[in-house]
Amino acid sequence: MKVKELQIARLRIPLRRPVRHASHTRTETENLYVRCILADGTIGHGEGVPREYVTGETITSALELLRRSELRAQCDDCADFPAAVALTERLQLAPVPGDERHCQGNAARCAVELALLDAYGRYFQQPLSAVTKLVAPDLYEPRQRVRYSGAIMSARGMKLRLLALGMRLFRFAQMKVKVGIAGHDDAARLRIVRRCLGTRRDIRVDANEAWKPAEVVARIRALEPFGITSVEQPVAHEEVATLAEVRRQVRVPLMLDESLCSRVDAERAIAQGTCDLFNIRLSKCGGFIPSLRLAQLARQHQLGYQLGCQVGETAILSAAGRHFASSVGQIRYVEGSYDRHLVCEALATTDLTFGWGGWAPTLTGGGLGITLDEQALARVTSDEAIL
């Protein structure tokens, strides 16, 4: 079975509320959408979330990159699903000048990859989670449901107390708290969160590159009394090498996010000893298969990893993340499936938002295992083109 056509478009979707952290404040999301149509008419959907402050991509640069990449020439005839998976892993976009980290096309690649895997998964009646068994059998640990963690962004004062109590009543087992936001007292906020959540909940923090190298150790030590289990991206990527010394001075494991976008980043982090955990996000890391490879690399070097998500993901990436989380073992934390709580148009006919306690069922069926609402998709789509 061959690819008949690849279509690309821009999705612009308002968020239900502003999302603020130390690096950015966002009120809407602009995502990349790819539709793959096979020769028999089977359709697959893919999504990427370009973020200039993460991988150096914008929605405009991602669309342009796909236009100048010779993708159709790489789409051979596939006789079975393993052949389709192998084709997808070989997929290469046009080079981006100056991209020494090999990450400035990752959102674009993710969108194309997911569209191909969704289409071929539907045609061959294989779920996206089957890719894990084929590509990374050492990681493959299927489960019937996934448990997501909660997140507290910029709330403080009474709003923070009410939010944390709500998270406790909702029975989240794990919680991420954003820190390093200008004008906020991190220790005071963590004290409130810990008091409201109780002693048994797992709490980790994410600084989103907010701290200077000279202050990181003091900042982390000030939060250690509240039992945090990891600190994510405490310094800017340009200063990430300083974390090797920080790791020797603090007890809390360090996680890389903005500094973990590619295999180049991962190998550099391992060589320099700058982290204990990888934050793997499908769009940021180039797709489902590259994310599996990063998880394999982490495990080979006795590092942990979480499955993260990008603000503004629609049901397409939520479904892909669900397949990853339900098929990959030893994931420390799982983020995502905020659909109904965050985006005004989640795009799927079925609600993928996590339920009570953060639990959500494994998806079944071919490909992503979801059906898109074509009317909702049309409402948020622009800049459509055929590759």
C-alpha positions in Angstrom: 0.0 0.0 0.0 1.4 3.4 -1.0 0.8 7.0 0.1 -1.5 8.8 -2.4 -1.3 12.3 -0.9 0.0 14.3 2.1 -1.8 17.4 3.1 -0.6 20.0 5.6 -2.3 22.8 7.4 -2.2 25.2 10.4 -4.5 24.8 13.4 -5.2 27.8 15.5 -7.2 27.0 18.7 -8.0 29.3 21.7 -7.2 27.9 25.1 -9.9 27.9 27.8 -7.6 29.8 30.1 -4.2 31.5 29.9 -1.3 29.2 30.7 1.6 30.9 32.3 5.0 29.6 33.4 8.5 31.1 33.7 9.2 30.9 29.9 6.0 32.0 28.3 2.3 32.9 28.7 -0.1 31.4 26.1 -3.7 32.1 25.4 -4.0 30.1 22.1 -2.1 27.4 20.3 -0.9 27.2 16.7 -0.3 23.6 15.7 0.8 21.8 12.6 -1.7 19.3 11.1 -0.8 16.6 8.5 -3.3 14.3 6.8 -2.0 11.2 5.0 -4.2 9.6 2.4 -3.3 6.1 1.2 -4.1 4.7 -2.2 -7.3 3.0 -1.0 -8.6 6.1 0.6 -7.5 5.3 4.2 -6.8 8.5 6.1 -4.4 9.1 8.9 -3.9 12.2 11.1 -0.8 13.8 12.6 0.0 16.8 14.7 3.1 18.7 15.8 3.3 21.7 18.3 6.1 24.0 17.1 7.6 26.1 20.0 10.4 28.5 19.1 11.6 28.7 22.7 11.9 24.9 22.8 13.1 23.6 19.4 13.5 26.8 17.5 10.5 26.1 15.3 7.5 28.3 14.5 4.3 27.2 12.7 5.5 29.2 9.7 9.0 27.6 9.7 7.5 24.1 10.1 5.1 24.5 7.2 7.9 25.8 5.0 10.2 23.0 6.0 7.6 20.4 5.0 7.1 22.2 1.7 10.8 21.9 0.8 11.2 18.3 2.1 10.9 15.6 -0.5 8.6 13.4 1.5 6.6 11.7 -1.2 9.8 10.3 -2.8 10.5 8.6 0.5 7.1 6.9 0.8 7.6 3.4 -0.7 5.0 0.7 -1.1 4.4 -1.1 2.2 3.3 -4.7 2.2 2.7 -4.9 5.9 2.8 -2.9 9.1 6.5 -3.6 10.0 7.5 -2.2 6.6 5.4 0.9 7.2 7.0 1.4 10.6 10.5 1.0 9.1 9.6 3.5 6.4 8.5 6.0 9.0 11.7 5.6 11.0 13.8 6.3 7.9 11.8 9.5 7.2 14.0 12.5 6.8 13.1 16.2 6.4 15.2 18.7 4.5 18.2 20.0 6.6 17.8 23.2 8.6 21.0 25.4 8.4 22.7 25.8 11.7 20.7 23.1 13.4 23.6 21.4 15.3 21.2 19.9 17.9 19.1 18.3 15.1 15.8 19.4 16.6 14.6 22.3 14.5 12.3 20.1 12.4 11.0 17.9 15.2 7.4 19.2 15.4 7.1 18.9 11.6 8.6 15.4 11.6 6.3 14.3 14.4 3.2 15.5 12.5 4.2 13.6 9.4 5.2 10.5 11.3 2.0 10.2 13.2 -0.1 10.8 10.1 1.7 7.9 8.4 1.5 5.6 11.4 -2.1 6.4 11.9 -3.0 5.7 8.2 -1.0 2.5 8.0 -2.2 1.4 11.5 -5.8 1.8 10.3 -5.1 -0.1 7.0 -3.3 -3.0 8.6 -5.5 -2.9 11.8 -2.6 -2.3 14.1 -2.7 0.1 17.1 0.0 2.7 17.4 1.1 1.0 20.6 2.2 -2.0 18.4 5.0 0.2 17.2 6.6 -0.1 20.6 6.7 -3.8 20.4 8.2 -3.7 16.9 10.8 -1.0 17.5 11.7 -1.2 21.2 10.7 -4.7 22.5 12.9 -4.0 25.5 10.6 -1.2 26.6 7.3 -3.0 25.8 5.1 -3.4 28.8 1.5 -3.1 27.8 -1.2 -2.1 30.3 -4.9 -1.6 30.3 -4.9 1.9 31.7 -2.7 4.9 32.2 -2.4 7.3 35.2 -1.7 10.9 34.5 -0.3 13.5 36.9 -1.8 16.9 37.6 -0.2 20.3 37.2 -0.3 23.5 39.1 0.8 26.5 37.0 0.9 30.1 38.3 -1.8 30.0 40.9 -1.1 31.5 44.4 -2.8 32.6 47.5 -6.4 31.4 48.0 -6.6 30.2 44.4 -3.6 28.0 45.0 -5.1 26.5 48.1 -8.4 25.7 46.4 -6.7 24.3 43.4 -4.4 22.0 45.5 -7.3 20.8 47.6 -9.3 20.1 44.4 -6.3 18.1 43.1 -6.3 16.1 46.3 -10.1 15.4 46.1 -9.6 14.4 42.5 -7.1 11.8 43.8 -4.1 12.6 41.7 -1.1 10.6 42.9 1.5 12.9 41.4 1.6 16.7 40.9 3.9 19.0 39.0 4.2 22.6 40.3 5.6 25.4 38.1 8.3 27.5 39.9 10.6 30.3 39.0 7.7 32.6 38.0 8.5 36.3 38.5 7.0 37.7 41.7 6.2 34.3 43.2 7.7 32.9 46.4 8.5 29.3 45.5 9.0 28.0 49.0 5.8 29.6 50.2 3.8 28.1 47.3 5.3 24.6 47.9 4.5 24.8 51.6 0.8 25.5 50.7 0.7 22.7 48.1 2.3 20.1 50.4 0.0 21.1 53.3 -3.1 20.8 51.0 -2.0 17.6 49.2 -0.7 15.8 52.3 2.4 13.8 52.7 1.7 10.9 50.4 1.4 12.7 47.1 4.4 12.8 44.8 5.3 16.5 44.1 7.9 17.6 41.5 8.8 21.1 40.3 9.5 22.6 36.9 11.5 25.9 36.6 11.3 26.2 32.8 14.9 27.6 32.6 14.1 30.4 35.2 17.1 30.3 37.5 20.7 31.5 37.1 23.4 28.9 37.6 24.8 30.6 40.7 21.4 30.4 42.5 20.3 26.9 41.5 21.7 25.0 44.5 20.2 27.5 47.0 16.8 27.4 45.1 16.6 23.6 45.2 17.7 23.3 48.8 15.0 25.7 49.8 12.4 23.4 48.2 13.9 20.1 49.4 12.1 20.2 52.8 8.8 19.8 50.9 9.7 16.4 49.6 10.0 17.2 45.9 11.0 14.2 43.8 12.6 16.0 40.8 13.5 19.5 39.5 12.9 20.0 35.8 15.1 22.3 33.6 16.3 24.7 36.3 18.6 26.7 34.0 18.5 27.9 30.4 19.7 25.5 27.8 22.8 27.6 27.1 23.9 27.0 30.7 22.9 23.4 31.0 26.5 22.2 31.5 26.5 23.8 34.9 24.0 21.2 36.1 26.8 18.5 36.4 28.1 20.4 39.4 24.6 21.1 40.8 23.9 17.4 40.8 26.8 16.8 43.1 25.4 19.4 45.6 21.7 18.5 45.8 19.8 15.4 46.7 16.9 15.9 44.3 17.1 14.3 40.9 17.4 16.8 37.9 15.3 16.4 34.8 16.1 17.9 31.4 13.3 19.3 29.1 14.2 22.2 26.9 17.7 20.7 26.8 16.5 17.3 25.8 15.0 17.5 22.3 17.1 15.1 20.2 19.6 12.2 20.4 22.4 14.8 20.2 21.1 16.5 23.3 20.6 13.1 25.1 24.1 11.9 24.3 25.6 15.2 25.4 23.6 15.0 28.7 24.9 11.5 29.3 28.5 12.4 28.5 28.4 15.6 30.7 26.4 14.0 33.6 23.9 16.9 33.6 20.7 15.0 34.6 19.0 12.0 36.2 15.8 12.1 34.1 14.7 12.9 30.5 11.4 14.7 29.8 10.3 13.0 26.5 7.6 14.9 24.6 6.5 13.4 21.3 6.4 16.7 19.3 9.5 18.1 20.9 11.5 14.9 20.3 10.5 14.3 16.7 7.7 11.8 17.0 6.7 8.4 18.5 9.7 6.4 17.2 12.5 8.9 18.1 10.9 9.2 21.6 11.1 5.4 21.9 14.8 5.6 21.0 15.4 8.3 23.7 13.7 6.1 26.3 15.9 3.2 25.3 19.0 5.4 25.6 18.0 6.6 29.0 17.4 3.0 30.3 20.7 1.9 28.8 22.5 4.5 30.9 20.4 4.0 34.1 18.5 7.3 33.7 14.8 7.7 34.3 12.3 9.3 31.9 8.8 10.8 31.9 6.3 11.3 29.1 5.6 15.0 28.9 3.2 17.0 26.8 3.1 20.4 25.1 0.6 23.1 26.0 -2.2 23.1 23.4 -2.0 19.5 22.2 -5.3 18.3 20.6 -6.7 14.8 20.7 -4.3 13.7 18.0 -1.2 14.1 20.2 -3.2 13.1 23.3 -4.0 9.8 21.6 -0.4 9.3 20.5 0.8 9.9 24.1 -1.8 7.5 25.4 -0.4 4.8 23.2 3.1 5.6 24.3 2.2 5.6 28.0 0.2 2.4 27.7 3.0 0.4 26.0 6.3 1.7 27.5 7.5 0.5 30.8 9.1 2.3 33.7 7.8 5.8 32.9 8.4 7.9 36.0 5.6 10.4 35.4 2.9 10.7 32.6 1.6 14.1 31.5 -1.1 14.9 28.9 -4.7 14.4 27.9 -5.8 17.8 29.2 -8.1 18.1 26.2 -11.4 19.2 27.7 -9.8 21.2 30.4 -7.5 23.2 28.1 -8.3 23.5 24.3 -11.6 24.9 23.0 -11.5 22.4 20.1 -10.1 19.0 21.1 -11.0 17.7 17.6 -11.9 14.1 18.5 -15.5 12.7 18.6 -14.6 10.9 21.8 -13.4 12.8 24.9 -9.8 11.7 25.7 -9.5 13.8 28.9 -8.2 11.8 31.9 -10.7 10.9 34.5 -10.9 10.5 38.3 -7.5 10.0 39.9 -5.8 10.8 36.5 -6.8 7.4 35.1 -7.6 6.9 31.4 -8.1 3.6 29.5 -5.8 2.3 26.8 -6.9 3.1 23.3 -7.8 0.2 20.9 -8.4 0.0 17.2 -6.1 0.7 14.3 -3.7 3.6 14.3 -4.5 6.3 16.9 -7.8 4.6 17.6 -9.8 7.9 17.5 -12.2 9.6 15.0 -11.8 13.3 14.3 -14.7 15.7 14.2 -14.3 17.0 10.7 -16.5 20.1 11.4 -14.4 21.0 14.4 -11.2 20.5 12.4 -12.5 22.7 9.6 -13.3 25.5 12.1 -9.7 25.8 13.2 -7.8 25.0 10.0 -6.0 27.4 7.6 -3.0 27.6 5.2 -3.9 24.2 3.7 -1.5 22.8 1.1 -0.7 19.5 -0.7 2.9 18.2 -0.6 
